[in-house]
């Protein structure tokens, strides 16, 4: 089954609602929360990996639209700036998913946005700020 990653933005009024439960129960999706920033009386953000058939994923996204939860694919929120990268490879060992790798024999860093889970472990090791995370 296909798996896709999304960033969800919850308005304050929906933070206490069982939105993720509805995705699982009503739309038969497998939801893996990769990152969360949710507090009472504040807007919330979740990075999710959603697995299911494409029609079920689409139905789940339509549900999010109906209830007022904003969403967008994760790949639009994580940016690797090759123009800032010096290819020092410090980020490669920090990346738990293999999204940042070294291309051999050139020793150039490569970024695979499909593997990135926005864990932010690469951010503190990159002195050149070549990886940007936008929520």
N, C-alpha and C positions, 0 to 999 in steps of 0.2 A: 504494500500500500504506500502511496506517496506521503511524504512528510514535508511540511513547509513551516517556516519560521516567520513570526509576526511580532510587531510591537503593538500592544493595546494600550489605549489611553482612556481611563475612566474618569468621567466628571465626578465631582464630590458627591453628588446625589446618588450615584450608583456604586460607590465603594463597598457598601454593606450588602449589596445584592448578590445572589448566588449565580453569577454570570458563568463562571467556569463550570460549575455543576450542570447548568443547562446545556452547555456545549457537549459535555460528556453524556449526560442522560438522554437529552432530546435529539441530539444529532449524531450519536454513536461515534464520537471522536475520542482519540487518545490524546491527552493534553499533558505535555511535560513543561513545567514552569522552569525556565532557564534563569530568569532574573526577575525580581519583583521590588517595587517601591510603592507600598500602599500604606496609607495612614488614615485614621478616621478624620473626617472633615477636611480632607485634602484630596486633590486629584491623584489618581494612581496610575502607575505604568507597569506593565508586565511584558516580558519577552517570553513568548511561548513557541514551542515546537508542537505543531498539530499534525497528527497522523490519522488518515482515513481515506476513503475514496474521494475522488475529486468532486463529485456531486455533493457529498456530505460536507466536505470542507466549504464548498461554495454556499451551501445552506446555512452553515454555522456563521460564515461571514455576513450573510444577509440578516441573520438574527442579530448580530452585533450592531449592524446598521440600524435596525428597527428599534433597539433599546437605547441607542445613543452612545455606544462605545466606539471610539475611533480606533482604526487599525490601519497598518501598512506593513508591507513586507520588511523583514529585518534588514535585508541587503541595502535598503535606502538609508539606514541609520548608522551603518558601520562603513567608514571610508578609510582606505589605505592610500596615503599620499606618496606615490613612488617618487615624486619630485623632491620630497623632503627626506626620503630614505637614503641612508649611506650604505646600506647592505652590510651592516656590522654583524648581523644575525643574532643579536642579544634577545630579540623578541621570540625567536624560533623555539628556544628551550622553555620559554614561559607559556607557550600556547599548548593547552591540553588537548585540543582537537585536531591539530595538524593543519589549521587554517593558514598558518604562516610556516612556510617551508623554505629550504635552501635548494636552489636549482644548481646542480653540479654539471659540469666542472666550472661554470662561470661564477659560482658562489653568490648569486643574486637571490635576494629574498622574493618570494612570490606569495600572494594572498589569494586564498580561495574563499570567497564570501559565503558559499554554500555550507562550508564547515564551521564558520564562525558562530559562536553562541553569545557573543558580546559579554564575556566574563570579565573583561578589562584587565586581565593579568599582563597583557602586553604593554599597557599604557605606562606604568611606572618604569619599565626597563628601557623604553625608547626615549633617549635624550633629545631626539630630533622631532618628536611629536608627529611621527609619520602615520600613526593610527589615530583616527578621530572617532569618537562615539557620540552620536546625536540622539537624544530622546525628546 
